[in-house]
Amino acid sequence: MISDILEQARSKMDKAIQALRQELNGVRAGRASAGLLERVRADYYGNPTPVQQLATISTPDARTLLIQPWDKNAVGPIEKAIQKSDLGLSPQTEGGVIRLNLPQLTASRRAELIKHVRRLGEEQRVAVRGFRREAREQMERAEKSGQAGSDAVRRGFDDLQKQTDRAVEQIAQLVDTKEKEISEV
């Protein structure tokens, strides 16, 4: 019973960490990355389709993304999707290729991005603590109903705290790494 509760909590915490990784991939850190286009969806024959499914995305240098659609008819929809996105980038089309030049980040924009990254990290830390609280409540209910002994519940609390500490540490490492990446000039 307690092991099932711990496994559920661990799974939820791992999902929170994975969600943070995906969010941080979408944060532009001054360096070109295909992850910037992860949330951009182009209207391709009436269906919102991720750009990664419509084209090859490469980074010829640190400040440029090159998008090569497999279907020439996808160039226009991809261009429109990038313009509508919150990336603040202007696509340049050269034949069947779309080029995105990333401008140098200003000091104030870097500060904004770092705040945003910290906020994302804090949201996931709060989620992890919520999962811990839910698991503790489930363990306490199991103890009160007689499904688990007090020793097993106490060990469960200790294991749960270790899982929580591990998840919070991973979140802190992800946030620190992204902050360093943003701070690089």
Legacy VTK file of the C-alpha trace (Angstrom):
# vtk DataFile Version 3.0
C-alpha trace
ASCII
DATASET POLYDATA
POINTS 185 float
0.000 0.000 0.000
2.669 2.523 1.053
4.937 1.487 -1.838
2.109 2.154 -4.303
1.584 5.631 -2.857
5.343 6.325 -3.046
5.496 5.082 -6.648
2.578 7.344 -7.628
4.229 10.349 -6.008
7.574 9.590 -7.687
5.865 9.294 -11.065
4.093 12.645 -10.627
7.320 14.332 -9.503
9.185 12.941 -12.523
6.459 14.286 -14.809
6.789 17.729 -13.210
10.550 17.660 -13.861
9.967 16.574 -17.470
7.405 19.365 -17.960
9.955 21.902 -16.665
12.583 20.547 -19.096
10.195 21.066 -21.998
9.267 24.568 -20.853
12.922 25.540 -20.471
13.709 24.248 -23.976
11.269 26.818 -25.311
12.987 29.708 -23.529
15.274 31.524 -25.934
18.698 31.878 -24.393
20.457 33.754 -27.182
21.624 30.525 -28.750
19.713 28.945 -31.633
17.995 25.692 -30.719
15.333 23.610 -32.432
13.557 23.552 -29.061
12.493 27.156 -29.657
10.012 25.933 -32.250
8.634 23.088 -30.139
5.338 24.839 -29.359
4.899 26.459 -32.792
2.142 24.821 -34.822
1.536 25.598 -38.485
-1.891 25.328 -40.117
-1.053 22.577 -42.606
-4.054 21.614 -44.755
-6.408 22.682 -41.975
-4.610 20.849 -39.161
-2.391 22.558 -36.560
0.838 20.606 -37.014
4.114 21.001 -35.084
6.840 22.530 -37.247
9.166 19.604 -36.405
6.745 17.303 -38.240
6.781 19.485 -41.356
10.454 20.291 -41.772
14.059 19.636 -40.914
15.377 22.198 -38.440
19.107 22.829 -38.296
21.424 25.362 -36.662
24.163 26.399 -39.099
25.584 28.790 -36.486
24.842 29.921 -32.912
22.374 32.645 -33.967
20.556 31.065 -36.927
17.851 28.440 -37.338
17.351 26.958 -40.788
13.957 25.376 -41.516
13.697 23.190 -44.600
10.085 22.058 -45.170
9.654 18.680 -46.832
6.652 20.001 -48.747
7.098 23.343 -50.528
3.427 24.133 -49.774
4.279 24.220 -46.042
6.614 27.240 -46.346
3.804 29.827 -46.101
1.973 28.225 -43.158
5.240 27.756 -41.232
6.173 31.397 -41.840
2.753 32.591 -40.602
2.929 30.355 -37.537
6.343 31.747 -36.562
5.130 35.324 -37.024
2.031 34.668 -34.868
4.043 32.940 -32.133
5.367 34.736 -29.061
8.989 34.226 -30.171
9.322 37.722 -31.586
11.260 36.478 -34.614
10.888 37.470 -38.268
11.282 34.593 -40.700
13.162 35.203 -43.952
12.286 32.945 -46.860
14.904 32.120 -49.465
13.453 29.761 -52.019
12.132 26.766 -50.118
14.107 27.496 -46.953
13.105 29.625 -43.959
15.874 31.343 -42.019
15.433 32.681 -38.484
18.127 35.019 -37.198
18.141 35.358 -33.433
19.097 38.850 -32.270
21.588 39.374 -29.457
19.802 39.496 -26.089
19.876 42.807 -24.236
20.707 42.970 -20.527
17.104 43.805 -19.617
15.761 40.943 -21.752
18.228 38.554 -20.071
16.958 39.709 -16.651
13.345 39.129 -17.762
14.186 35.656 -19.041
15.961 34.744 -15.809
12.900 35.869 -13.811
10.685 33.807 -16.099
12.910 30.734 -15.697
12.906 31.115 -11.899
9.117 31.428 -11.915
8.811 28.249 -14.001
11.088 26.447 -11.549
9.118 27.680 -8.548
5.839 26.535 -10.125
7.242 23.016 -10.469
8.646 23.063 -6.915
5.176 23.987 -5.655
3.692 21.145 -7.710
6.209 18.669 -6.259
5.383 19.790 -2.719
1.689 19.364 -3.528
2.360 15.780 -4.634
4.211 15.214 -1.347
1.243 16.568 0.632
-1.203 14.324 -1.273
0.950 11.253 -0.663
1.317 12.063 3.063
-2.458 12.417 3.369
-2.970 9.079 1.603
-0.480 7.398 3.943
-2.181 8.910 7.007
-5.573 7.681 5.773
-4.105 4.203 5.222
-2.760 4.208 8.790
-6.085 5.349 10.265
-8.032 2.735 8.314
-5.632 0.007 9.457
-4.288 -0.775 5.981
-0.737 0.176 7.012
1.167 0.109 10.274
2.633 3.195 11.901
6.224 2.005 11.307
5.551 1.496 7.591
3.952 4.928 7.367
6.902 6.554 9.164
9.345 4.871 6.749
7.067 5.968 3.911
7.240 9.566 5.137
11.049 9.380 5.166
11.182 7.896 1.650
8.693 10.472 0.415
10.813 13.312 1.807
13.903 11.865 0.077
11.989 11.720 -3.231
10.813 15.301 -2.749
14.329 16.526 -1.950
15.685 14.742 -5.042
12.999 16.291 -7.285
13.515 19.798 -5.864
17.288 19.437 -6.360
16.801 18.378 -10.002
14.529 21.374 -10.575
17.125 23.686 -9.032
19.841 22.222 -11.286
17.695 22.698 -14.407
16.938 26.310 -13.459
20.603 27.058 -12.643
21.777 25.573 -15.949
19.257 27.623 -17.906
20.171 30.801 -15.999
23.862 30.300 -16.846
22.938 29.708 -20.486
20.905 32.940 -20.570
23.654 34.907 -18.811
26.337 33.948 -21.360
27.134 36.908 -23.559
LINES 1 186
185 0 1 2 3 4 5 6 7 8 9 10 11 12 13 14 15 16 17 18 19 20 21 22 23 24 25 26 27 28 29 30 31 32 33 34 35 36 37 38 39 40 41 42 43 44 45 46 47 48 49 50 51 52 53 54 55 56 57 58 59 60 61 62 63 64 65 66 67 68 69 70 71 72 73 74 75 76 77 78 79 80 81 82 83 84 85 86 87 88 89 90 91 92 93 94 95 96 97 98 99 100 101 102 103 104 105 106 107 108 109 110 111 112 113 114 115 116 117 118 119 120 121 122 123 124 125 126 127 128 129 130 131 132 133 134 135 136 137 138 139 140 141 142 143 144 145 146 147 148 149 150 151 152 153 154 155 156 157 158 159 160 161 162 163 164 165 166 167 168 169 170 171 172 173 174 175 176 177 178 179 180 181 182 183 184
